[in-house]
């Protein structure tokens, strides 16, 4: 599909391209982004170019990964967010925020906007969030966005060649008062 742009009260969520490679490279120099995400470490200019010039456009073109750069009206990059399709009707959300713009609610705002879009425009009925155990900032964003924490998966993430445990959570259309594309029958008594 062709990339789309989403807007919130404070952000433009748009695809990234070659013009954004320098900003992505600069943001990914942050040790926290390199530690908690799957970006290469060290993060080199060619990584940013490959991401913005090939990985992002390919994901949109084959409907496998919908990546948004999160930008302020002045054009500053405040983060990155992607929804990767992992099975029919199920996507996985991932995100990071730039060091200088953390703590202002931008990533939560973007996560809710992207979830609404995935539910209403991409026929997603379950959006999963995963983060390595210990990534409290990512977990806090997911919880503020409405994700229900479902547990810990052992050895479920491979980060730079090391198997690690991860937290998992989910967001359903009904959590945002939206309809699903297929009926959902929750387990009686489960909550």
NORMO-V140244 format. One line per field, one symbol per residue. phi: phi as a letter, one per 20 degrees, with the letter a starting at -180 (. if undefined). burial: # if it has 16 or more other C-alpha atoms within 10 Angstrom, else .. Layout:
phi: ???
burial: ???
//
This chain:
phi: .fgdddccfccddcfdbgfdgfffgfffffgffffedeffcfeegfffffffecfffffffdldbddcedcfgfoffdrcbcddfdagmccdebbbdfgfdfndnfffgffffffgfffeddledbddccbggoeffffffgfffofefdqcdflecddlndfcfcecbbcdgffdldfeecfcdffgnea
burial: ..#..#....#######..##..##.###...##.##.#...#...###.###.######...########.....#########...###########......###########.###.############.#..##.#########..##..##.#.....#########......#...........
//
